[in-house]
Amino acid sequence: MKEELLTSVFMRIRERLRMTARRMVDDEAVDDALQDAFVRLWGRRGDFDSESAVEGVAVTTVRNICIDTLRRDAVRRHDNIDDNPSAAAVTDSGDTQQERMELYAEVADLIERQLSERDRRILYLRDRDGWEMQDIAIETGLSEANVRVILSRSRKTIRQIYLKRKSLT
């Protein structure tokens, strides 16, 4: 019953969702955003008890997915700054592109060695892949509050270890 409600409402408002996505991302990303939205909603299909609930969450989900797509594209453009020789490879603190890449590699190594598999996965889902807290909670079977605590503690752990190492050098 809930599956039929979700599917029928999603198909009915598909063009509205497509228009929402088109205003935010390029045409190639529109279909991906709609598909991702449907998959996320499908995972929550038991939460919906009315058409208006499905509509509201569907529009918000598509919008959030488009925002995540734009953010990821901006990060990729930023990471590829060395592809453009005229672009300045210096950050506000004076770091070169090479120094930034070394920093990223060092932090990634800390994450791999210092965090548990669960904590590392949650950190990657949120910070690398841009997942929403609620979606991470559903994926991991934890509460949203627990996900927030794990993220906070993981970031704090990595920050403390990194700063401690930097102070020793």
Secondary structure, 3 states (H helix, E strand, C coil): CHHHHHHHHHHHCHHHHHHHHHCCCCHHHHHHHHHHHHHHHHHCHHHCCCHHHHHHHHHHHHHHHHHHHHHHHHHHHHHCHHHCCCCCCECCCCCEHHHHHHHHHHHHHHHHHHCCHHHHHHHHHHHHCCCCHHHHHHHHCCCHHHHHHHHHHHHHHHHHHHHHHHHHC
